[in-house]
Structure formats: C-alpha cells, structure tokens
Amino acid sequence: MNMRQSQLFTKTRREAPSDEVSKNAALLIRAGFINKEMAGVYDYLPLGLRVLHKIENIIRDEMNALGGQEVLMSTLQRKELWEKTNRWNDEIIDVWFKTNLKNGGELGLGPTHEEPITNMVEQFVPSYRNLPFSVYQFQNKFRNEIRASSGVIRTREFVMKDLYSFHESDKSLDQFYEKVSDAYVNIFEKCGIGKNTYKTFASGGVFSKYSHEFQTVSDAGEDTVYINEESKVAINKEVYNDEVLFDLKIDKSKLVEKKSIEVGNIFKLGVKFSEPLSCKFKNESGEDMPVVMGCYGIGPARVLGTIVETLSDEKGIVWPKEVAPFDVHLLRLGETEEVKVKAEEIYKKLSEKVEVLYDDRDLRAGEKFADADLLGVPIQVIVGEKGLKENTLEIKDRKTGEVKNIHMDELHSIV
C-alpha cells in the first residue's frame, strides 16, 4: 500500500496533550499514529496500525515456524471456568474487568487465556499420539490497571500474542520452551530492539523454579534488572539474591543494574491448569495423565512503544525498516510544474518496488522536513528544483542523518 500525505486524514501536532507523560505516547500522538481515548486506552490510526500489523507479522512468522496453529478465542470469560482454578477471585487476579448479563450471571473480560484454552483443547487430546502441539492468537485483553501512565506500554486494553503448548512430558515441554526462547530472540532482533533486550531470569511463581522475561533496557522501564552484558543474561530484581546467583553460576561482580521494559515472557505451567480443568490424555499404558503445558506472551503494542522509547531522537521517531509504516518518504519541494511532474513520476516508479508515503502537500520545506523526521520513515527521498537541474535527488537516512546526492537513474539501486 502507498499513500499520498495530502489524503492521510491524520495530521502531525507540534505539542503532545498536556496530560500525556510518557515519551512513547507523546511522540506517537504528535505524529498521528495513535489517538488517546482516556488514560490507558488508545486508538490505532492508519500509520500506527500499519506498524502494529508489521510487528504482529514478524511474531506470526516465528510462531508458524515453531508449528504453532493460529486461533482466535472469545474475550468474554465464564465465571465457573475460572473458579475451578481459583482465579476468578479478585485477590488472586486483581485486574479483572467484570460485568453482569441482563438475563443474569456474571462475565469477565479476559486478562489472559490459560483457563479457556485448556478447557477447549481437552476434547482434542484423547491420546499421547495427539501430543505435542501448540496454538496461539492475537487477541484483545483487558486489565483494570491501577497505573496506566506508560503510554502504549501499559494499557487497560491491548492486543496480546499468547501461545500455549501442550505436551505429554516435562522433557517435551523443556525442548519446546527453548525453541520459543530462540524465536523470541529472533523477534526482538527483527523489530530492531534485540541489541538491548535480555533474556531475564524471573520468578516461576507456583509453576516452576524460574520463568523467563525478555527485558529491554530503557530509563522508561518499570522493572529493575541485573545484566551480564557479555552473556546477554539478566536477573529480575524480584529474584535477585545470593542463592539465585549461586544457583545460576553468575558472577555478581559482572552484573550491571538497569531499568527495563518487559517485552515478552515465557512460563512452564506444568499441570497447574490441566489438573483442575481435567485436561487429560491416555499414555501408552492406557492411563489417564494430565497434559503438561507452557505459555508464552508478547504484547505487540508494548514492543511498538518500546521501539519508540529506545530508538527515537530529539527530532522524533526512528523506525527500524522491518516495522516502519512505509519504506520510503518521498518529499516534493517546490511548486513548479516540472517538480510536480517529476515527483509524480518517481512516486509511481517507487511504488512498484516499495511502500511509499508521498508528501505532495503544499507546505514549506521546513515543515515537510520536520514532519518527515517526526514520522520516522527510514529513507527520505527529496525531489527539488535544484536537483532537477542537475538530474539528481537527495537521499537521507533517518537513523544516521546522512544525506547524499544521487543520479535519478540510481534511485532503485539505492532503495
């Protein structure tokens, strides 16, 4: 898809809303990627939705490569199902949104989906021959967060990619768990934040000794982690102590304390949900056994917000090319007929090869450059009167700020 900027209904803003304290939301609102409905609730506008979908597709490709099968489950949750695991209780899960049906009864808006997915797959695992398998979804979750001041990083409604795996043994789960961990590393690399994202030991809660989070170093983060920058391993402050250091064979003197944003997590659930929900299979001996489970989450919007927090500069957003809303931002400078004709010609040619946002608006050069830097498309191609006389174009790298002149015929090879 390509777009003329004059037809884009969103507009840039010089200032963010006065009540927006987070850097990521302030920049995204100013650039017209999102709209703020209320604290912790945002709409995704055309540019923001394009980025969100690209992040989702990176994740989807990795989940499919693992053999994951995509589903889409209901957000509405049955009270009785969650009561079986004691998680309907607000003291256990304190972020529930709950509502009453007009014909009686109470429903919840799902904050996560372990209970319903376990209940659903129970009918499909009569035998060990049906295991292992995994399913995942991109689905709206609702959490009644007390704190919702981190922009799109912590919201009350958000899209979650949640993957669930089902196994006949702990060994099978362990093997799949490591594959998911590697897939997560790939995802964050492709999204442009891999360099500053660390696999982090965290509490396994009642499920296992440890779980793992993926934490991206950022001053905007709500977590504190201790990082070994050589091994790319970190420990969450919640579990940081001498016993854990000894257990993990980590040298305390090589750890650096940092603030960070959690962009993903993986858990070994074991039989925590399969036992109370009677999700069983028959083993080779014909005995009923509880299915062994794992769960693996990533918030695409949280990744988006983390990219903005960590990669933006004083001029605006700097998108990695893999998730940018467009590949190229074409800027037309000048209102002569010759410039307009040449810009249209270049727009059509580029559109055959890459995704282009074409700034065809009748604005001053300074305004166009400011908007282009705010929007953060990786490559800016500038068509101007001076260049036309020399049959050249200016190419600007948004990340480095490097500008070079190229001959018109070189454009395709450069892009």
NORFENFEN-V139375 format. One record per helix or strand of 2 or more residues. SS is the DSSP state (@ for helix, = for strand). FROM is the first residue (numbers start at 1). TO is the last residue. If there is no record, write none. Layout:
SS_FROM_TO ; SS_FROM_TO
This chain:
=_3_4 ; @_5_7 ; @_23_30 ; =_34_38 ; =_41_44 ; @_46_65 ; =_69_70 ; =_76_78 ; @_79_83 ; =_97_100 ; =_106_109 ; @_114_124 ; @_128_130 ; =_133_142 ; @_151_153 ; =_157_167 ; @_170_190 ; @_194_196 ; =_197_203 ; =_210_217 ; =_223_228 ; =_233_236 ; @_237_239 ; @_242_248 ; @_252_254 ; =_256_270 ; =_280_282 ; =_288_290 ; =_292_298 ; @_300_311 ; =_328_332 ; @_337_351 ; =_356_359 ; @_365_375 ; =_379_383 ; @_385_390 ; =_392_397 ; =_403_407 ; @_408_414
